Amino acid sequence: MGRSQRHGSDKVRQIKVACCQVAPVFGDVEGNLARAERALERAAELGARVAVLPELANTGYVFACREEALGLAEAADGRSVSFWAALARRLGMAVAAGFCEAGADGGLYNSAVLLGPDGERAGYRKAHLWDAEKLVFDLGEQPPPVLETRFGRLALMICYDLEVPEWVRLPALAGADLLCAPVNWPVLPHPPDERQAERFKAQANAAFNRLPIAVCDRHGRERGVDWSGASLIVDADGYPLALAETGRDEDQLLLADLDLAASRDKFISRRNHVHADRRPELYRALQDEESRAASAAATDAG
Protein backbone atom coordinates (compact mmCIF):
# COMPACT_ATOMS: atom_id res chain seq x y z
CA MET A 1 0.00 0.00 0.00
CA GLY A 2 1.53 3.33 -1.04
CA ARG A 3 1.81 6.55 0.88
CA SER A 4 -1.03 8.28 -0.95
CA GLN A 5 -3.43 5.55 0.17
CA ARG A 6 -2.24 5.35 3.78
CA HIS A 7 -2.33 9.04 4.63
CA GLY A 8 -6.09 9.10 4.47
CA SER A 9 -6.38 6.70 7.43
CA ASP A 10 -3.28 7.64 9.44
CA LYS A 11 -3.78 10.10 12.26
CA VAL A 12 -1.97 13.27 11.28
CA ARG A 13 0.48 14.31 14.00
CA GLN A 14 1.72 17.56 12.54
CA ILE A 15 3.97 19.69 14.73
CA LYS A 16 6.07 22.76 14.20
CA VAL A 17 9.83 22.16 14.30
CA ALA A 18 12.42 24.90 14.76
CA CYS A 19 16.14 25.25 14.12
CA CYS A 20 17.63 28.08 16.19
CA GLN A 21 20.67 29.15 14.18
CA VAL A 22 22.74 31.29 16.55
CA ALA A 23 26.44 32.13 16.89
CA PRO A 24 27.95 30.81 20.12
CA VAL A 25 30.85 32.90 21.40
CA PHE A 26 33.85 30.80 22.31
CA GLY A 27 34.17 30.28 26.06
CA ASP A 28 31.19 32.49 26.94
CA VAL A 29 28.98 29.81 28.49
CA GLU A 30 26.67 32.21 30.32
CA GLY A 31 26.25 34.38 27.25
CA ASN A 32 25.65 31.36 25.04
CA LEU A 33 22.96 30.06 27.37
CA ALA A 34 21.28 33.46 27.26
CA ARG A 35 21.41 33.45 23.45
CA ALA A 36 19.88 29.99 23.37
CA GLU A 37 17.16 31.04 25.79
CA ARG A 38 16.12 33.98 23.62
CA ALA A 39 16.05 31.81 20.51
CA LEU A 40 14.05 29.03 22.18
CA GLU A 41 11.56 31.48 23.65
CA ARG A 42 11.01 33.01 20.22
CA ALA A 43 10.54 29.56 18.68
CA ALA A 44 7.99 28.66 21.36
CA GLU A 45 6.11 31.94 20.80
CA LEU A 46 5.75 30.96 17.14
CA GLY A 47 4.38 27.53 18.03
CA ALA A 48 7.43 25.27 17.84
CA ARG A 49 7.18 22.02 19.79
CA VAL A 50 10.65 20.69 18.91
CA ALA A 51 13.67 22.99 18.68
CA VAL A 52 17.29 22.27 17.78
CA LEU A 53 20.37 24.31 18.75
CA PRO A 54 23.85 23.98 17.18
CA GLU A 55 26.69 21.62 18.03
CA LEU A 56 28.72 22.67 21.11
CA ALA A 57 26.16 25.40 21.66
CA ASN A 58 27.31 26.16 25.19
CA THR A 59 31.05 26.64 24.58
CA GLY A 60 31.82 27.27 20.94
CA TYR A 61 33.72 24.84 18.75
CA VAL A 62 37.35 25.70 17.96
CA PHE A 63 39.30 24.31 20.89
CA ALA A 64 43.04 24.84 20.71
CA CYS A 65 43.73 21.58 22.53
CA ARG A 66 42.18 18.89 24.71
CA GLU A 67 43.20 20.71 27.88
CA GLU A 68 41.28 23.80 26.85
CA ALA A 69 38.18 21.71 26.20
CA LEU A 70 38.53 20.01 29.58
CA GLY A 71 38.48 23.44 31.19
CA LEU A 72 35.04 24.15 29.69
CA ALA A 73 33.56 20.67 29.85
CA GLU A 74 30.51 19.91 32.01
CA ALA A 75 28.87 16.79 33.34
CA ALA A 76 25.82 15.41 31.56
CA ASP A 77 23.66 16.89 34.34
CA GLY A 78 25.70 20.07 34.64
CA ARG A 79 24.89 23.76 34.30
CA SER A 80 24.07 23.87 30.59
CA VAL A 81 22.00 20.72 30.32
CA SER A 82 20.08 21.57 33.50
CA PHE A 83 19.37 25.04 32.11
CA TRP A 84 18.07 23.67 28.80
CA ALA A 85 16.01 21.02 30.61
CA ALA A 86 14.30 23.71 32.68
CA LEU A 87 13.60 25.68 29.51
CA ALA A 88 12.11 22.62 27.82
CA ARG A 89 9.72 22.14 30.74
CA ARG A 90 8.81 25.83 30.98
CA LEU A 91 8.21 26.25 27.26
CA GLY A 92 6.48 22.89 26.78
CA MET A 93 8.84 21.84 24.01
CA ALA A 94 11.51 19.27 23.24
CA VAL A 95 15.02 20.71 22.93
CA ALA A 96 18.11 19.24 21.26
CA ALA A 97 21.47 20.90 21.89
CA GLY A 98 25.18 20.16 21.71
CA PHE A 99 27.60 20.58 24.61
CA CYS A 100 31.14 19.73 25.69
CA GLU A 101 30.86 16.79 28.10
CA ALA A 102 33.17 15.71 30.89
CA GLY A 103 32.15 12.07 31.08
CA ALA A 104 31.70 10.25 34.35
CA ASP A 105 34.00 7.62 32.80
CA GLY A 106 36.82 10.16 32.58
CA GLY A 107 36.36 10.74 28.87
CA LEU A 108 35.88 14.02 27.02
CA TYR A 109 33.08 14.06 24.47
CA ASN A 110 31.46 16.18 21.81
CA SER A 111 27.94 15.44 23.06
CA ALA A 112 24.31 16.40 22.65
CA VAL A 113 21.11 15.98 24.62
CA LEU A 114 17.44 15.58 23.84
CA LEU A 115 15.27 17.07 26.56
CA GLY A 116 11.52 16.55 26.59
CA PRO A 117 8.82 18.81 28.06
CA ASP A 118 7.90 16.22 30.67
CA GLY A 119 11.38 15.55 31.99
CA GLU A 120 12.38 12.96 29.38
CA ARG A 121 16.07 12.94 28.59
CA ALA A 122 18.51 11.19 26.28
CA GLY A 123 22.21 11.82 25.79
CA TYR A 124 24.51 11.09 22.87
CA ARG A 125 28.27 11.24 22.29
CA LYS A 126 29.47 11.92 18.75
CA ALA A 127 30.71 8.70 17.20
CA HIS A 128 32.32 10.10 14.04
CA LEU A 129 34.78 12.89 14.78
CA TRP A 130 35.63 15.53 12.19
CA ASP A 131 39.23 16.53 11.50
CA ALA A 132 40.89 18.18 14.54
CA GLU A 133 38.10 16.91 16.82
CA LYS A 134 40.13 13.70 16.84
CA LEU A 135 42.86 15.56 18.74
CA VAL A 136 40.43 16.80 21.39
CA PHE A 137 37.56 14.38 21.97
CA ASP A 138 37.08 10.71 22.66
CA LEU A 139 34.84 8.64 20.40
CA GLY A 140 31.28 7.92 21.44
CA GLU A 141 30.44 4.24 21.36
CA GLN A 142 26.63 4.14 21.58
CA PRO A 143 24.09 4.33 18.73
CA PRO A 144 21.87 7.38 18.30
CA PRO A 145 19.12 7.39 20.97
CA VAL A 146 15.41 7.48 20.17
CA LEU A 147 13.42 9.35 22.82
CA GLU A 148 9.67 8.90 23.22
CA THR A 149 7.97 12.25 23.81
CA ARG A 150 4.42 13.55 23.66
CA PHE A 151 5.26 14.87 20.18
CA GLY A 152 6.65 11.62 18.81
CA ARG A 153 9.85 9.59 18.75
CA LEU A 154 12.86 11.88 18.43
CA ALA A 155 16.37 10.77 17.52
CA LEU A 156 19.70 12.55 17.90
CA MET A 157 23.14 12.67 16.28
CA ILE A 158 25.80 15.30 15.63
CA CYS A 159 27.18 16.89 12.46
CA TYR A 160 29.61 14.51 10.67
CA ASP A 161 27.53 11.55 11.89
CA LEU A 162 25.03 12.58 9.19
CA GLU A 163 27.56 11.69 6.50
CA VAL A 164 27.64 8.02 7.52
CA PRO A 165 24.54 6.43 5.93
CA GLU A 166 24.67 3.33 8.12
CA TRP A 167 24.52 5.51 11.23
CA VAL A 168 21.43 7.40 10.06
CA ARG A 169 19.76 4.11 9.23
CA LEU A 170 19.99 2.97 12.88
CA PRO A 171 17.47 5.42 14.37
CA ALA A 172 15.25 4.95 11.33
CA LEU A 173 15.12 1.20 11.95
CA ALA A 174 14.53 1.92 15.64
CA GLY A 175 11.32 3.77 14.78
CA ALA A 176 12.35 7.42 14.97
CA ASP A 177 9.83 9.96 13.65
CA LEU A 178 12.30 12.84 13.43
CA LEU A 179 16.09 13.09 13.56
CA CYS A 180 17.53 16.16 15.31
CA ALA A 181 21.07 17.09 14.30
CA PRO A 182 23.06 19.89 15.96
CA VAL A 183 25.92 20.75 13.58
CA ASN A 184 28.78 23.17 13.01
CA TRP A 185 29.41 23.23 9.26
CA PRO A 186 32.53 25.21 8.29
CA VAL A 187 32.60 27.04 4.99
CA LEU A 188 34.28 24.67 2.54
CA PRO A 189 35.04 25.20 -1.16
CA HIS A 190 32.08 24.50 -3.44
CA PRO A 191 30.86 25.71 -6.85
CA PRO A 192 29.42 29.21 -6.46
CA ASP A 193 26.00 28.26 -7.82
CA GLU A 194 25.62 25.17 -5.65
CA ARG A 195 24.42 24.67 -2.11
CA GLN A 196 26.75 23.00 0.38
CA ALA A 197 27.13 19.27 -0.19
CA GLU A 198 26.31 18.68 3.48
CA ARG A 199 22.76 19.83 2.77
CA PHE A 200 22.37 17.31 -0.04
CA LYS A 201 23.69 14.54 2.19
CA ALA A 202 21.06 15.35 4.81
CA GLN A 203 18.36 15.36 2.14
CA ALA A 204 19.57 12.05 0.73
CA ASN A 205 19.61 10.35 4.13
CA ALA A 206 16.11 11.62 4.86
CA ALA A 207 14.84 10.20 1.58
CA PHE A 208 16.69 6.87 1.95
CA ASN A 209 14.92 6.30 5.27
CA ARG A 210 11.75 8.39 4.93
CA LEU A 211 12.90 10.12 8.08
CA PRO A 212 12.60 13.92 8.47
CA ILE A 213 15.78 15.64 9.64
CA ALA A 214 16.14 18.99 11.40
CA VAL A 215 19.72 20.24 11.02
CA CYS A 216 20.73 23.27 13.09
CA ASP A 217 23.97 24.94 12.03
CA ARG A 218 25.64 28.04 13.48
CA HIS A 219 26.77 31.26 11.80
CA GLY A 220 29.58 33.73 12.32
CA ARG A 221 33.36 33.47 12.60
CA GLU A 222 35.24 31.82 15.44
CA ARG A 223 39.01 31.70 15.84
CA GLY A 224 39.59 32.04 12.13
CA VAL A 225 36.85 29.60 11.06
CA ASP A 226 33.88 30.85 9.04
CA TRP A 227 30.65 28.94 9.55
CA SER A 228 28.16 28.16 6.80
CA GLY A 229 24.93 29.03 8.56
CA ALA A 230 23.26 26.38 6.41
CA SER A 231 20.52 25.02 8.69
CA LEU A 232 17.67 23.15 7.05
CA ILE A 233 14.57 21.13 7.85
CA VAL A 234 13.93 18.22 5.50
CA ASP A 235 10.73 16.20 5.12
CA ALA A 236 10.41 12.42 4.85
CA ASP A 237 10.76 12.58 1.06
CA GLY A 238 14.06 14.44 1.29
CA TYR A 239 12.74 17.84 0.26
CA PRO A 240 13.74 20.96 2.22
CA LEU A 241 10.83 22.65 3.95
CA ALA A 242 13.01 25.43 5.37
CA LEU A 243 16.50 26.63 4.45
CA ALA A 244 18.61 29.23 6.20
CA GLU A 245 19.88 31.97 3.96
CA THR A 246 23.63 31.41 3.87
CA GLY A 247 26.06 34.30 3.98
CA ARG A 248 24.08 36.23 6.59
CA ASP A 249 26.00 36.86 9.80
CA GLU A 250 22.94 37.06 12.01
CA ASP A 251 20.67 34.69 13.90
CA GLN A 252 18.01 32.93 11.88
CA LEU A 253 15.01 30.94 13.08
CA LEU A 254 13.81 28.20 10.75
CA LEU A 255 10.29 26.83 11.20
CA ALA A 256 8.51 24.03 9.39
CA ASP A 257 5.38 21.97 9.95
CA LEU A 258 6.03 18.22 9.86
CA ASP A 259 3.53 15.38 9.85
CA LEU A 260 5.39 12.85 11.97
CA ALA A 261 2.91 10.11 11.07
CA ALA A 262 4.17 10.40 7.50
CA SER A 263 7.61 9.20 8.52
CA ARG A 264 6.15 5.94 9.78
CA ASP A 265 5.01 5.12 6.26
CA LYS A 266 8.09 3.68 4.58
CA PHE A 267 6.52 2.92 1.21
CA ILE A 268 7.79 4.86 -1.80
CA SER A 269 5.52 3.02 -4.25
CA ARG A 270 2.76 0.46 -3.96
CA ARG A 271 5.33 -2.32 -3.80
CA ASN A 272 8.49 -0.66 -2.48
CA HIS A 273 9.30 -0.19 1.19
CA VAL A 274 12.63 1.51 1.98
CA HIS A 275 13.39 -0.87 4.83
CA ALA A 276 11.64 -4.11 3.86
CA ASP A 277 13.32 -4.06 0.43
CA ARG A 278 16.75 -4.22 1.98
CA ARG A 279 18.60 -7.54 1.57
CA PRO A 280 21.27 -7.57 4.27
CA GLU A 281 22.31 -11.12 3.42
CA LEU A 282 23.70 -9.76 0.15
CA TYR A 283 25.70 -7.04 1.88
CA ARG A 284 27.89 -9.27 4.04
CA ALA A 285 30.75 -9.15 1.57
CA LEU A 286 30.60 -5.36 1.72
CA GLN A 287 30.70 -5.45 5.51
CA ASP A 288 33.75 -7.73 5.43
CA GLU A 289 35.46 -5.46 2.92
CA GLU A 290 34.65 -2.39 5.04
CA SER A 291 36.20 -4.06 8.08
CA ARG A 292 39.38 -4.80 6.14
CA ALA A 293 39.52 -1.25 4.78
CA ALA A 294 39.01 0.25 8.24
CA SER A 295 41.80 -1.90 9.67
CA ALA A 296 44.13 -0.89 6.86
CA ALA A 297 43.28 2.81 7.34
CA ALA A 298 43.96 2.55 11.07
CA THR A 299 47.32 0.93 10.37
CA ASP A 300 48.24 3.66 7.87
CA ALA A 301 47.21 6.40 10.32
CA GLY A 302 49.37 4.85 13.03
N, C-alpha and C positions, 0 to 999 in steps of 0.2 A: 504494500500500500504506500503510495507516494505522499510527499509532504502536503500537496494541495488537497488531498482527500482527508488527511488526518487533522489538519488545523481546524476544520469545522467542528470536531468533537472534543479536541483538547481544550482544557481550561486555560485561557490566556492569563499568563502571569507577567504582565508587562510592568517593568519598573524603570525608573530613570537612573542612569549610571553617570557618574562624573569622573573626570580626570582633572586633578588640580595641579596644573603645570606652574610650579613656582621656581624660584632660584635660591636654594639654600646657600647661606654664606658659610664658608669653611670655618669650623670651630665655634660658631655662634649658636650653641644649642638652644639657649633661651630664645634668641631671636628667631631661630628656625621653627621652634614650636609655636611661637606667636604667628608667624607667617602661615603655618599649616592651619592653625585655628581659624584665622580669618578666611582662608580659602574653603575650609570645610563648612563653616557657618554659612558662607555665601551659597555653596552647593546645596546645603539643606534648605535654605530659603527658597531655592528654585525647584525644590521637590526631589532632589537626589536621595536615593535610598542606599546606594553603594558608591563609595568614593575612594579613589586611588591617589596616593601621593608618590613622589619619585623615590628612586633608590637612594639609600643613605640620606634620607630627608632630614635627619636630625643633626648631622655633622658636616655635610659636604663630602666630596668624593676623593679629591686628589691628595691622598696621604703621601708624605715624603718617605715614610718607612713604617715598619710594623710597630716600632716603639711609639710613634706619634699616634697611630690608631689605637693602641692600647690605652693611651692617655685619655681618649675620648670615648672609649667603649663603655657600654652599660650592660647590666644583666637583662635577661629577657623580661623581667618584671620591674625594670628600673624606671627612672624618671620619665623618659620619652614614651615608652609603651604604656605606662600607667596614665600619662596625660592623654594620649590618644584613646585609650580605653574609656576614660571618663567622658571624653567628647563623643564617642560613639554612642554611649548610653544617653547622654544629654540630648543629642541631636536625633536619636532614633534611627541611626544609620549604621551600616557596616563600613569599616575603614580598613584599607590596606596601605601599609607604609613600610619603607625600608629604614633600617638602623644598623649601627655598628655594635655588634654583640660581643661582650665578654662572656664566653660560655662557662657554665658551671663545671665543665670538663677541663677547663684550662685553655680551651681553644679560643681563637679570635675569628669571628665570622662576619661576612657580609650577609646580613639577615633581613627578614621582613616578617611582619605579623598581619594576620587577619583578625579583626576585632568586631564582634557582632554587637547589636544594640541591646541584647539581653545577657551580656556577659560572656558570650561564646568567644573562644580564642584558639588560634592555631598559629604556630611559628614555623619558619622555614629558613634554612641556611643554604645559600647559593651553592649549587653543585658544580657549576661550570664557570670557572673564573676567567675574566678577560684580562689579557696582557699583564700589566704590572700588578694587578690584584693578586697574582700568584706569588708575589714577593711580600705581600702583606697579610693575606687571609688564609685560613685553613679551609679545606674543602668540606662542604656539607655532604652528608652521606645518606640522607633520607629523601624519599620521593616527595613531590609536591603534595601538600595536604589538601583535603577537600572538607570544608567546614559547612555543616548544616546550619542555616539561619532561617529566619522567618521569611526572607526574600528568595531563598533558594539555596542551592549547593554551590559554594564559592571556592575556587581553587586559587593557588598562589605560586608564583615563581618570579625570578629576578632576571631582567635584562638578557644577557648572553644565553641564559637557559632557553630562551625562545628560539634560538637558532639551532637547537638540537631536536629534530622532529620526534625522536623516540621519547624524549622527556615530556613534550607537550601531549603525546598520546596517552601517557599514564593517567593524568587527571581526567582526560576524556573517557577512558575506559572505566575509571572509578565513579563515573556518573556526575561529573561537574556540570553545572549549568552555565557558568561564567568563569573565565580565567582572568585574574587580576595580576598585572605585571608592572611593578615599579621598575623604572629603567633610568639610566643615565647614558644617553647616546651621544658620543662626541661627534663633532662635524668631521666627516671623512670625505675624501675625494669622490665625486660622482658627476656624471654628465649634467650640465647646467639645466637641462630641460626635464630631468628625471627627479622623482622623489627618492628619498633614501631607501636603499635596499632593505634596511631593517623593517621598514613599513610593509614591504611586499612579503617579507618572510612571515610577519605576524598575520597578514591576510591569508597567506597560503596555509599556515598551520590551522587557522580558524576553519577554512574551507575543508581541509583534509579530515577534520574531526567533527565538523558541524558544531563548533564550540566558540561562542563569542569571546572576544578578548578585549580587555580594557588596558591599554598601555599608557602609563603616565611617565612622560619624560620631564626633564628640567630645561631651563633656559639659562642664558647668561654666560659669563666667562669666569673660570676659577683656576687660579695658579697656572695660567697660560693655556688652559684648555677651553675651547669654545664648544658649547653644547647645542645640539640640534634643535631642541624645542619641537620635537616631532610627534607629540602625543597623538593617539588615535583610538577610536572605539570601533571595533569591527563586529559585524553580525555573524550569524552562524553560517552564512553562505560565503563569507570572506570579503564582503563589501564594506568599505568604511562608511559609518554613519556620522562620524565627526572627525575632523582633522584639524590639528593646530596649524596656525599659519606660521611657517618657519621663517626665521630671519627677524622675528620681532623680539626684542630684548625687554619683555614685560610679561607679567603673569597672564595666563590664559586659562579659562575654565571651559572644558569641553563637556557637553551634555548630550545624551542620546537615550531614547526609549528602546528597551530591549524586551522582547517576549521570551522569557526564559524557558517556557514550555517548548518553544520551537527548537531549542538546542537538544531536547530529548528525542526528537525525531531525527534519526540518522539516515533516513532514506534520501537519496538524491535522484532516484527515478523509481518507477513502480517496482523494479526488481533489483535495485542496487542500494545496499546499505553499507555505509563507509566503514563500519566495524565488522559486520558479519561477512563481508566479502574478503576480508583478509585471510591469507593462507599461511599462517606462521610456519607450518611444517616445511614449506618451500624456502623459507628464509634462513634456515639453520646454517647453510653454507656461508651466507652473508655474515651471520653472527660470528662464526668461527674465524672468518677472514678479518672481521673488525677486531676481534681479540688479538689476532696475530699482529695487525697493523698498530694497535695501541701499544702492545709490548715493544714493538720495534721503535715506535716514536719515543717511548719512555727511555729506552736504551740510548737512542741518539741524543736525547736531551741531557742525559746524565753524562 
